[in-house]
Structure formats: structure tokens, C-alpha cells
């Protein structure tokens, strides 16, 4: 079953995905502010979560960027290899050769 999503809702979700970290920070600041007035322990918990998340993101951003670059390079290499194999296979089939499968030799118990 297909569900149609209105364009305005789709744009709002796209915006929220692009600005997810900022939305989370604002939400935690609101909880921390409200919690500081009502329950100081809740406010301290929200502030600690916010500070911990920011520090974690800040410390891991270089390694995440390096891993993404490695992943992109591997995908490029994989695509180039697939293209080369497809070109070789197309050339071999074009020449009229037949694809065969090598069957393993299994010795019988009589040997």
C-alpha cells in the first residue's frame, strides 16, 4: 500500500533531518531550563546529556569523516571493478566463447 505524503510535510521532515542536531540541542535546552525551575535534578541531567553529546560528536568527527572517505573510495573501487568485469564479460561473450563452471574433483572411496 502506498501512502502519499504532502509536500509540505516532506519538506519539514527533510529540514528536520538536516538540522537534527540543532533540534536535539534546543529540545534539551528547553528541558534543562524547565527542569531547572521545577526539578533541578532533571535540569542537571538534561544539561549533562547535552554536554556529553556535544563533546562526543566533537571528538569523533574526524574519525567519522575519515571512515566516510574510506567508504566512498571503496564504493568507487567496487564500481570500477564491476565495470571492468562487465566489460571483460561482454567482450568474451561477444567473441562467442561459452561460460563453463569448473566442477571440483571428489575422489571415490574405492581409490
N, CA, C and O atoms as a GROMACS GRO file, in nm:
protein
  444
    1UNK      N    1   0.084  -0.117   0.000
    1UNK     CA    2   0.000   0.000   0.000
    1UNK      C    3   0.089   0.124   0.000
    1UNK      O    4   0.181   0.136   0.081
    2UNK      N    5   0.060   0.214  -0.089
    2UNK     CA    6   0.139   0.337  -0.098
    2UNK      C    7   0.069   0.449  -0.023
    2UNK      O    8  -0.053   0.463  -0.031
    3UNK      N    9   0.146   0.526   0.048
    3UNK     CA   10   0.093   0.639   0.122
    3UNK      C   11   0.149   0.766   0.061
    3UNK      O   12   0.270   0.778   0.041
    4UNK      N   13   0.063   0.858   0.032
    4UNK     CA   14   0.107   0.986  -0.024
    4UNK      C   15   0.136   1.083   0.090
    4UNK      O   16   0.053   1.103   0.179
    5UNK      N   17   0.254   1.141   0.085
    5UNK     CA   18   0.294   1.238   0.187
    5UNK      C   19   0.285   1.376   0.125
    5UNK      O   20   0.341   1.400   0.018
    6UNK      N   21   0.215   1.469   0.191
    6UNK     CA   22   0.208   1.605   0.136
    6UNK      C   23   0.347   1.668   0.124
    6UNK      O   24   0.436   1.639   0.204
    7UNK      N   25   0.366   1.753   0.024
    7UNK     CA   26   0.497   1.813   0.001
    7UNK      C   27   0.544   1.895   0.120
    7UNK      O   28   0.663   1.895   0.152
    8UNK      N   29   0.452   1.964   0.185
    8UNK     CA   30   0.493   2.046   0.300
    8UNK      C   31   0.547   1.959   0.413
    8UNK      O   32   0.644   1.995   0.479
    9UNK      N   33   0.483   1.844   0.436
    9UNK     CA   34   0.530   1.753   0.541
    9UNK      C   35   0.665   1.694   0.501
    9UNK      O   36   0.754   1.681   0.585
   10UNK      N   37   0.681   1.659   0.374
   10UNK     CA   38   0.808   1.604   0.326
   10UNK      C   39   0.920   1.707   0.341
   10UNK      O   40   1.030   1.673   0.383
   11UNK      N   41   0.892   1.832   0.307
   11UNK     CA   42   0.994   1.938   0.324
   11UNK      C   43   1.029   1.957   0.471
   11UNK      O   44   1.145   1.979   0.505
   12UNK      N   45   0.927   1.950   0.557
   12UNK     CA   46   0.952   1.966   0.701
   12UNK      C   47   1.040   1.852   0.753
   12UNK      O   48   1.130   1.877   0.833
   13UNK      N   49   1.014   1.727   0.710
   13UNK     CA   50   1.096   1.614   0.753
   13UNK      C   51   1.238   1.627   0.701
   13UNK      O   52   1.334   1.598   0.772
   14UNK      N   53   1.252   1.670   0.575
   14UNK     CA   54   1.387   1.690   0.520
   14UNK      C   55   1.463   1.795   0.599
   14UNK      O   56   1.581   1.777   0.629
   15UNK      N   57   1.395   1.904   0.634
   15UNK     CA   58   1.459   2.010   0.712
   15UNK      C   59   1.500   1.956   0.849
   15UNK      O   60   1.609   1.983   0.898
   16UNK      N   61   1.411   1.879   0.911
   16UNK     CA   62   1.441   1.823   1.044
   16UNK      C   63   1.558   1.725   1.037
   16UNK      O   64   1.640   1.720   1.129
   17UNK      N   65   1.569   1.648   0.927
   17UNK     CA   66   1.682   1.556   0.913
   17UNK      C   67   1.813   1.633   0.898
   17UNK      O   68   1.915   1.593   0.954
   18UNK      N   69   1.811   1.743   0.822
   18UNK     CA   70   1.934   1.821   0.803
   18UNK      C   71   1.974   1.894   0.931
   18UNK      O   72   2.093   1.916   0.954
   19UNK      N   73   1.878   1.932   1.012
   19UNK     CA   74   1.907   2.010   1.132
   19UNK      C   75   1.874   1.932   1.260
   19UNK      O   76   1.834   1.991   1.361
   20UNK      N   77   1.892   1.801   1.256
   20UNK     CA   78   1.856   1.716   1.370
   20UNK      C   79   1.936   1.746   1.495
   20UNK      O   80   1.881   1.744   1.606
   21UNK      N   81   2.064   1.774   1.478
   21UNK     CA   82   2.148   1.802   1.596
   21UNK      C   83   2.104   1.931   1.664
   21UNK      O   84   2.099   1.939   1.786
   22UNK      N   85   2.073   2.032   1.583
   22UNK     CA   86   2.030   2.159   1.640
   22UNK      C   87   1.895   2.142   1.711
   22UNK      O   88   1.874   2.199   1.818
   23UNK      N   89   1.804   2.066   1.651
   23UNK     CA   90   1.675   2.042   1.714
   23UNK      C   91   1.691   1.969   1.847
   23UNK      O   92   1.624   2.002   1.945
   24UNK      N   93   1.779   1.870   1.849
   24UNK     CA   94   1.802   1.796   1.974
   24UNK      C   95   1.861   1.887   2.081
   24UNK      O   96   1.823   1.879   2.198
   25UNK      N   97   1.954   1.974   2.041
   25UNK     CA   98   2.014   2.066   2.138
   25UNK      C   99   1.910   2.164   2.193
   25UNK      O  100   1.907   2.190   2.313
   26UNK      N  101   1.826   2.218   2.106
   26UNK     CA  102   1.723   2.312   2.152
   26UNK      C  103   1.624   2.241   2.244
   26UNK      O  104   1.584   2.296   2.346
   27UNK      N  105   1.585   2.119   2.209
   27UNK     CA  106   1.492   2.044   2.293
   27UNK      C  107   1.554   2.017   2.430
   27UNK      O  108   1.488   2.034   2.532
   28UNK      N  109   1.680   1.976   2.432
   28UNK     CA  110   1.744   1.951   2.561
   28UNK      C  111   1.761   2.080   2.642
   28UNK      O  112   1.748   2.077   2.765
   29UNK      N  113   1.788   2.191   2.576
   29UNK     CA  114   1.797   2.318   2.648
   29UNK      C  115   1.661   2.357   2.707
   29UNK      O  116   1.655   2.408   2.819
   30UNK      N  117   1.554   2.333   2.633
   30UNK     CA  118   1.421   2.361   2.687
   30UNK      C  119   1.391   2.273   2.808
   30UNK      O  120   1.338   2.321   2.908
   31UNK      N  121   1.424   2.146   2.798
   31UNK     CA  122   1.402   2.055   2.911
   31UNK      C  123   1.489   2.097   3.029
   31UNK      O  124   1.444   2.095   3.144
   32UNK      N  125   1.614   2.135   3.001
   32UNK     CA  126   1.703   2.177   3.109
   32UNK      C  127   1.652   2.303   3.175
   32UNK      O  128   1.655   2.316   3.298
   33UNK      N  129   1.603   2.398   3.094
   33UNK     CA  130   1.551   2.522   3.151
   33UNK      C  131   1.426   2.499   3.234
   33UNK      O  132   1.414   2.550   3.345
   34UNK      N  133   1.332   2.420   3.180
   34UNK     CA  134   1.210   2.391   3.254
   34UNK      C  135   1.243   2.306   3.377
   34UNK      O  136   1.186   2.324   3.484
   35UNK      N  137   1.336   2.213   3.360
   35UNK     CA  138   1.373   2.127   3.472
   35UNK      C  139   1.444   2.202   3.582
   35UNK      O  140   1.430   2.169   3.700
   36UNK      N  141   1.521   2.304   3.544
   36UNK     CA  142   1.592   2.382   3.646
   36UNK      C  143   1.493   2.456   3.736
   36UNK      O  144   1.518   2.477   3.854
   37UNK      N  145   1.380   2.496   3.677
   37UNK     CA  146   1.279   2.566   3.759
   37UNK      C  147   1.198   2.469   3.843
   37UNK      O  148   1.170   2.496   3.960
   38UNK      N  149   1.160   2.355   3.785
   38UNK     CA  150   1.072   2.262   3.856
   38UNK      C  151   1.150   2.156   3.934
   38UNK      O  152   1.131   2.139   4.054
   39UNK      N  153   1.238   2.086   3.863
   39UNK     CA  154   1.318   1.981   3.925
   39UNK      C  155   1.464   2.003   3.886
   39UNK      O  156   1.504   1.971   3.774
   40UNK      N  157   1.543   2.056   3.975
   40UNK     CA  158   1.682   2.084   3.940
   40UNK      C  159   1.761   1.960   3.898
   40UNK      O  160   1.852   1.971   3.816
   41UNK      N  161   1.728   1.843   3.951
   41UNK     CA  162   1.799   1.722   3.910
   41UNK      C  163   1.770   1.689   3.763
   41UNK      O  164   1.861   1.645   3.692
   42UNK      N  165   1.647   1.709   3.717
   42UNK     CA  166   1.613   1.686   3.577
   42UNK      C  167   1.686   1.785   3.486
   42UNK      O  168   1.733   1.749   3.379
   43UNK      N  169   1.695   1.910   3.532
   43UNK     CA  170   1.769   2.009   3.455
   43UNK      C  171   1.917   1.975   3.444
   43UNK      O  172   1.978   1.991   3.338
   44UNK      N  173   1.974   1.928   3.552
   44UNK     CA  174   2.116   1.888   3.551
   44UNK      C  175   2.137   1.766   3.462
   44UNK      O  176   2.238   1.758   3.392
   45UNK      N  177   2.044   1.672   3.464
   45UNK     CA  178   2.053   1.555   3.378
   45UNK      C  179   2.050   1.595   3.231
   45UNK      O  180   2.131   1.547   3.151
   46UNK      N  181   1.956   1.682   3.194
   46UNK     CA  182   1.944   1.726   3.054
   46UNK      C  183   2.069   1.802   3.012
   46UNK      O  184   2.118   1.784   2.900
   47UNK      N  185   2.120   1.889   3.100
   47UNK     CA  186   2.241   1.963   3.066
   47UNK      C  187   2.360   1.869   3.051
   47UNK      O  188   2.443   1.889   2.963
   48UNK      N  189   2.370   1.769   3.136
   48UNK     CA  190   2.479   1.672   3.125
   48UNK      C  191   2.470   1.592   2.996
   48UNK      O  192   2.572   1.566   2.933
   49UNK      N  193   2.350   1.552   2.958
   49UNK     CA  194   2.332   1.479   2.832
   49UNK      C  195   2.373   1.567   2.715
   49UNK      O  196   2.442   1.521   2.624
   50UNK      N  197   2.333   1.692   2.717
   50UNK     CA  198   2.367   1.784   2.609
   50UNK      C  199   2.518   1.804   2.600
   50UNK      O  200   2.575   1.798   2.491
   51UNK      N  201   2.582   1.828   2.711
   51UNK     CA  202   2.727   1.849   2.711
   51UNK      C  203   2.799   1.722   2.667
   51UNK      O  204   2.895   1.729   2.589
   52UNK      N  205   2.756   1.606   2.715
   52UNK     CA  206   2.817   1.479   2.675
   52UNK      C  207   2.801   1.452   2.526
   52UNK      O  208   2.895   1.404   2.462
   53UNK      N  209   2.684   1.481   2.472
   53UNK     CA  210   2.661   1.459   2.328
   53UNK      C  211   2.747   1.550   2.244
   53UNK      O  212   2.804   1.507   2.144
   54UNK      N  213   2.758   1.676   2.283
   54UNK     CA  214   2.840   1.772   2.207
   54UNK      C  215   2.988   1.730   2.211
   54UNK      O  216   3.055   1.733   2.109
   55UNK      N  217   3.037   1.693   2.327
   55UNK     CA  218   3.177   1.651   2.339
   55UNK      C  219   3.204   1.525   2.258
   55UNK      O  220   3.307   1.514   2.192
   56UNK      N  221   3.110   1.429   2.262
   56UNK     CA  222   3.127   1.306   2.186
   56UNK      C  223   3.129   1.334   2.036
   56UNK      O  224   3.215   1.282   1.964
   57UNK      N  225   3.036   1.414   1.988
   57UNK     CA  226   3.034   1.449   1.846
   57UNK      C  227   3.161   1.522   1.806
   57UNK      O  228   3.216   1.497   1.698
   58UNK      N  229   3.208   1.612   1.891
   58UNK     CA  230   3.326   1.691   1.860
   58UNK      C  231   3.451   1.602   1.852
   58UNK      O  232   3.537   1.622   1.767
   59UNK      N  233   3.460   1.506   1.942
   59UNK     CA  234   3.579   1.419   1.945
   59UNK      C  235   3.580   1.315   1.834
   59UNK      O  236   3.688   1.270   1.793
   60UNK      N  237   3.464   1.275   1.785
   60UNK     CA  238   3.459   1.169   1.684
   60UNK      C  239   3.440   1.219   1.542
   60UNK      O  240   3.435   1.138   1.450
   61UNK      N  241   3.431   1.350   1.521
   61UNK     CA  242   3.401   1.399   1.386
   61UNK      C  243   3.512   1.369   1.286
   61UNK      O  244   3.483   1.340   1.170
   62UNK      N  245   3.639   1.375   1.328
   62UNK     CA  246   3.749   1.346   1.235
   62UNK      C  247   3.751   1.199   1.195
   62UNK      O  248   3.770   1.166   1.078
   63UNK      N  249   3.732   1.110   1.292
   63UNK     CA  250   3.734   0.968   1.258
   63UNK      C  251   3.613   0.930   1.173
   63UNK      O  252   3.624   0.845   1.084
   64UNK      N  253   3.498   0.990   1.198
   64UNK     CA  254   3.380   0.964   1.115
   64UNK      C  255   3.404   1.013   0.973
   64UNK      O  256   3.367   0.945   0.878
   65UNK      N  257   3.463   1.130   0.958
   65UNK     CA  258   3.492   1.183   0.825
   65UNK      C  259   3.591   1.093   0.750
   65UNK      O  260   3.575   1.069   0.630
   66UNK      N  261   3.692   1.042   0.821
   66UNK     CA  262   3.788   0.952   0.758
   66UNK      C  263   3.722   0.821   0.717
   66UNK      O  264   3.750   0.769   0.609
   67UNK      N  265   3.636   0.766   0.802
   67UNK     CA  266   3.566   0.642   0.768
   67UNK      C  267   3.472   0.662   0.650
   67UNK      O  268   3.460   0.574   0.565
   68UNK      N  269   3.405   0.776   0.644
   68UNK     CA  270   3.318   0.803   0.530
   68UNK      C  271   3.398   0.816   0.401
   68UNK      O  272   3.356   0.768   0.296
   69UNK      N  273   3.515   0.880   0.409
   69UNK     CA  274   3.600   0.892   0.290
   69UNK      C  275   3.649   0.754   0.245
   69UNK      O  276   3.651   0.725   0.125
   70UNK      N  277   3.687   0.668   0.339
   70UNK     CA  278   3.728   0.532   0.305
   70UNK      C  279   3.613   0.454   0.241
   70UNK      O  280   3.632   0.381   0.144
   71UNK      N  281   3.494   0.470   0.297
   71UNK     CA  282   3.377   0.402   0.243
   71UNK      C  283   3.349   0.450   0.100
   71UNK      O  284   3.320   0.368   0.013
   72UNK      N  285   3.356   0.580   0.076
   72UNK     CA  286   3.334   0.633  -0.058
   72UNK      C  287   3.438   0.578  -0.156
   72UNK      O  288   3.403   0.543  -0.269
   73UNK      N  289   3.564   0.570  -0.113
   73UNK     CA  290   3.668   0.519  -0.201
   73UNK      C  291   3.645   0.371  -0.233
   73UNK      O  292   3.663   0.328  -0.346
   74UNK      N  293   3.605   0.294  -0.131
   74UNK     CA  294   3.576   0.152  -0.154
   74UNK      C  295   3.459   0.135  -0.251
   74UNK      O  296   3.462   0.046  -0.336
   75UNK      N  297   3.357   0.219  -0.238
   75UNK     CA  298   3.244   0.211  -0.330
   75UNK      C  299   3.287   0.247  -0.472
   75UNK      O  300   3.243   0.184  -0.568
   76UNK      N  301   3.373   0.348  -0.486
   76UNK     CA  302   3.424   0.384  -0.619
   76UNK      C  303   3.506   0.269  -0.678
   76UNK      O  304   3.489   0.234  -0.795
   77UNK      N  305   3.594   0.210  -0.597
   77UNK     CA  306   3.675   0.097  -0.645
   77UNK      C  307   3.586  -0.021  -0.684
   77UNK      O  308   3.611  -0.087  -0.785
   78UNK      N  309   3.485  -0.048  -0.604
   78UNK     CA  310   3.394  -0.158  -0.633
   78UNK      C  311   3.320  -0.133  -0.765
   78UNK      O  312   3.304  -0.224  -0.846
   79UNK      N  313   3.275  -0.010  -0.785
   79UNK     CA  314   3.206   0.025  -0.909
   79UNK      C  315   3.298   0.011  -1.029
   79UNK      O  316   3.256  -0.038  -1.134
   80UNK      N  317   3.423   0.055  -1.014
   80UNK     CA  318   3.519   0.043  -1.125
   80UNK      C  319   3.548  -0.103  -1.155
   80UNK      O  320   3.559  -0.142  -1.271
   81UNK      N  321   3.560  -0.185  -1.052
   81UNK     CA  322   3.586  -0.328  -1.072
   81UNK      C  323   3.467  -0.395  -1.140
   81UNK      O  324   3.485  -0.476  -1.231
   82UNK      N  325   3.347  -0.362  -1.097
   82UNK     CA  326   3.228  -0.419  -1.162
   82UNK      C  327   3.222  -0.379  -1.309
   82UNK      O  328   3.188  -0.460  -1.395
   83UNK      N  329   3.255  -0.253  -1.336
   83UNK     CA  330   3.254  -0.207  -1.474
   83UNK      C  331   3.357  -0.283  -1.556
   83UNK      O  332   3.329  -0.325  -1.668
   84UNK      N  333   3.477  -0.299  -1.501
   84UNK     CA  334   3.582  -0.371  -1.574
   84UNK      C  335   3.542  -0.516  -1.599
   84UNK      O  336   3.564  -0.568  -1.708
   85UNK      N  337   3.485  -0.582  -1.498
   85UNK     CA  338   3.442  -0.720  -1.514
   85UNK      C  339   3.328  -0.732  -1.616
   85UNK      O  340   3.324  -0.826  -1.695
   86UNK      N  341   3.238  -0.636  -1.614
   86UNK     CA  342   3.128  -0.638  -1.711
   86UNK      C  343   3.183  -0.618  -1.853
   86UNK      O  344   3.136  -0.682  -1.947
   87UNK      N  345   3.282  -0.530  -1.867
   87UNK     CA  346   3.342  -0.507  -1.999
   87UNK      C  347   3.414  -0.632  -2.048
   87UNK      O  348   3.403  -0.668  -2.165
   88UNK      N  349   3.486  -0.699  -1.959
   88UNK     CA  350   3.556  -0.822  -1.997
   88UNK      C  351   3.454  -0.930  -2.034
   88UNK      O  352   3.470  -1.000  -2.134
   89UNK      N  353   3.351  -0.944  -1.953
   89UNK     CA  354   3.249  -1.046  -1.979
   89UNK      C  355   3.178  -1.017  -2.110
   89UNK      O  356   3.150  -1.110  -2.187
   90UNK      N  357   3.149  -0.893  -2.137
   90UNK     CA  358   3.083  -0.856  -2.262
   90UNK      C  359   3.174  -0.888  -2.380
   90UNK      O  360   3.128  -0.938  -2.482
   91UNK      N  361   3.303  -0.858  -2.366
   91UNK     CA  362   3.397  -0.887  -2.474
   91UNK      C  363   3.414  -1.036  -2.496
   91UNK      O  364   3.424  -1.080  -2.611
   92UNK      N  365   3.417  -1.115  -2.390
   92UNK     CA  366   3.433  -1.260  -2.402
   92UNK      C  367   3.309  -1.320  -2.468
   92UNK      O  368   3.321  -1.404  -2.556
   93UNK      N  369   3.193  -1.279  -2.426
   93UNK     CA  370   3.071  -1.333  -2.484
   93UNK      C  371   3.055  -1.288  -2.629
   93UNK      O  372   2.998  -1.359  -2.711
   94UNK      N  373   3.105  -1.170  -2.658
   94UNK     CA  374   3.093  -1.120  -2.794
   94UNK      C  375   3.178  -1.204  -2.888
   94UNK      O  376   3.145  -1.218  -3.006
   95UNK      N  377   3.288  -1.260  -2.837
   95UNK     CA  378   3.376  -1.341  -2.921
   95UNK      C  379   3.319  -1.481  -2.942
   95UNK      O  380   3.376  -1.556  -3.020
   96UNK      N  381   3.213  -1.518  -2.876
   96UNK     CA  382   3.150  -1.646  -2.899
   96UNK      C  383   3.195  -1.756  -2.807
   96UNK      O  384   3.167  -1.872  -2.835
   97UNK      N  385   3.263  -1.727  -2.700
   97UNK     CA  386   3.306  -1.833  -2.609
   97UNK      C  387   3.189  -1.873  -2.521
   97UNK      O  388   3.088  -1.803  -2.512
   98UNK      N  389   3.204  -1.985  -2.457
   98UNK     CA  390   3.097  -2.041  -2.375
   98UNK      C  391   3.140  -2.033  -2.229
   98UNK      O  392   3.255  -2.062  -2.195
   99UNK      N  393   3.048  -1.994  -2.144
   99UNK     CA  394   3.076  -1.992  -2.000
   99UNK      C  395   3.066  -2.135  -1.947
   99UNK      O  396   2.971  -2.207  -1.977
  100UNK      N  397   3.163  -2.173  -1.870
  100UNK     CA  398   3.161  -2.305  -1.808
  100UNK      C  399   3.188  -2.290  -1.660
  100UNK      O  400   3.242  -2.190  -1.614
  101UNK      N  401   3.149  -2.392  -1.587
  101UNK     CA  402   3.174  -2.393  -1.444
  101UNK      C  403   3.267  -2.509  -1.414
  101UNK      O  404   3.245  -2.621  -1.460
  102UNK      N  405   3.370  -2.484  -1.338
  102UNK     CA  406   3.466  -2.588  -1.302
  102UNK      C  407   3.407  -2.667  -1.187
  102UNK      O  408   3.374  -2.611  -1.082
  103UNK      N  409   3.394  -2.798  -1.207
  103UNK     CA  410   3.340  -2.883  -1.101
  103UNK      C  411   3.456  -2.943  -1.022
  103UNK      O  412   3.556  -2.986  -1.080
  104UNK      N  413   3.444  -2.945  -0.892
  104UNK     CA  414   3.556  -3.000  -0.811
  104UNK      C  415   3.564  -3.151  -0.827
  104UNK      O  416   3.462  -3.218  -0.846
  105UNK      N  417   3.685  -3.204  -0.819
  105UNK     CA  418   3.706  -3.348  -0.827
  105UNK      C  419   3.688  -3.406  -0.688
  105UNK      O  420   3.757  -3.367  -0.593
  106UNK      N  421   3.596  -3.500  -0.676
  106UNK     CA  422   3.569  -3.565  -0.548
  106UNK      C  423   3.610  -3.711  -0.564
  106UNK      O  424   3.544  -3.784  -0.638
  107UNK      N  425   3.715  -3.755  -0.499
  107UNK     CA  426   3.758  -3.895  -0.515
  107UNK      C  427   3.657  -3.990  -0.451
  107UNK      O  428   3.595  -3.959  -0.349
  108UNK      N  429   3.642  -4.104  -0.511
  108UNK     CA  430   3.552  -4.204  -0.454
  108UNK      C  431   3.625  -4.281  -0.344
  108UNK      O  432   3.747  -4.272  -0.332
  109UNK      N  433   3.550  -4.354  -0.267
  109UNK     CA  434   3.610  -4.428  -0.157
  109UNK      C  435   3.687  -4.550  -0.207
  109UNK      O  436   3.767  -4.606  -0.132
  110UNK      N  437   3.664  -4.592  -0.331
  110UNK     CA  438   3.733  -4.708  -0.386
  110UNK      C  439   3.879  -4.680  -0.417
  110UNK      O  440   3.959  -4.773  -0.425
  111UNK      N  441   3.915  -4.554  -0.434
  111UNK     CA  442   4.053  -4.517  -0.471
  111UNK      C  443   4.150  -4.540  -0.361
  111UNK      O  444   4.269  -4.514  -0.378
   0.00000   0.00000   0.00000
